[in-house]
Structures are given as structure tokens and as C-alpha cells.
Amino acid sequence: MKFKIRYADQIVGVASLAAIAALIVLIFAIGANQNWFAKKNSYYTFFVFGGGFFNRNGFDVQRIFYWKSKVCKS
């Protein structure tokens, strides 16, 4: 006797997508519980622009003389 399930491909596809979605939700739930997505550092960059304007392809360009990056841990 030949046993055939109707729409077997669609059932397997929906079950696979549901399993993948559940896995993604589980990973994000675990990550939120472990503070993976918490803001730990703030980054700031300060630029000091000086003279030296020049035109490149129709855009005004200004040279940066000095920049300083800073990490503030929160």
C-alpha cells in the first residue's frame, strides 16, 4: 500500500521556517538576558578643521588638522 501525504513539501517548509524563527527568538532572548545588547561604551570623536579648502570634482573639501577620539565607559 502506497502512503502519500498531501502537501508534504509545504508542511516541511513551514515546520523548517518555524524552527529557524524559534531559534532566532531564543538566541535574542538569551542575549538580552546576558546583556549582550546593553550599551557599554560611548565613543566620541572631535575634529579640528583648519584652512586648506580646495575643490575636488565640484565639492569643497577641507583638511583636518587634528582629531581626537575618546572612549567613555558607562
C-alpha positions as CSV (number, residue, x, y, z in Angstrom):
1,M,0.0,0.0,0.0
2,K,1.4,3.3,-1.0
3,F,1.2,6.0,1.6
4,K,1.3,9.6,0.4
5,I,0.9,12.8,2.4
6,R,-0.7,15.6,0.6
7,Y,1.3,18.9,0.6
8,A,4.3,17.3,2.3
9,D,6.7,19.8,0.9
10,Q,4.7,22.8,2.2
11,I,4.4,21.2,5.7
12,V,8.1,20.5,5.9
13,G,8.9,24.0,4.7
14,V,6.6,25.7,7.2
15,A,8.0,23.5,10.0
16,S,11.6,24.4,9.0
17,L,10.8,28.1,8.9
18,A,9.1,27.8,12.3
19,A,12.1,26.1,13.8
20,I,14.5,28.7,12.4
21,A,12.3,31.5,13.7
22,A,12.2,29.9,17.1
23,L,15.9,29.5,17.2
24,I,16.4,33.2,16.3
25,V,14.0,34.3,19.0
26,L,15.7,32.0,21.5
27,I,19.2,33.5,20.7
28,F,17.9,37.1,21.1
29,A,16.1,36.2,24.4
30,I,19.3,34.6,25.8
31,G,21.4,37.6,24.5
32,A,19.0,40.1,26.2
33,N,19.2,38.2,29.4
34,Q,23.0,38.1,29.3
35,N,23.2,41.9,28.5
36,W,24.7,41.3,25.1
37,F,22.8,44.3,23.7
38,A,23.4,46.7,26.6
39,K,25.3,49.9,25.8
40,K,28.7,49.6,27.4
41,N,30.8,52.3,25.8
42,S,30.2,55.7,24.3
43,Y,32.6,56.8,21.6
44,Y,33.3,60.5,20.8
45,T,35.4,62.0,18.1
46,F,36.4,65.6,17.9
47,F,37.7,67.2,14.7
48,V,39.6,70.5,14.4
49,F,39.3,71.9,10.9
50,G,41.6,74.4,9.6
51,G,42.3,76.2,6.3
52,G,43.2,74.5,3.2
53,F,40.0,74.4,1.3
54,F,40.2,73.0,-2.1
55,N,37.8,71.9,-4.7
56,R,37.6,68.3,-5.9
57,N,35.1,67.2,-8.5
58,G,32.9,70.2,-7.7
59,F,32.8,69.6,-3.9
60,D,34.6,71.8,-1.4
61,V,37.0,69.8,0.7
62,Q,38.5,70.9,4.0
63,R,41.6,69.4,5.5
64,I,41.6,68.1,9.0
65,F,44.5,69.3,11.1
66,Y,43.8,67.4,14.3
67,W,41.4,64.8,15.6
68,K,40.9,63.1,19.0
69,S,38.9,60.0,19.8
70,K,37.8,59.3,23.3
71,V,36.0,56.3,24.8
72,C,33.8,56.9,27.8
73,K,32.8,53.8,29.7
74,S,29.4,53.8,31.2
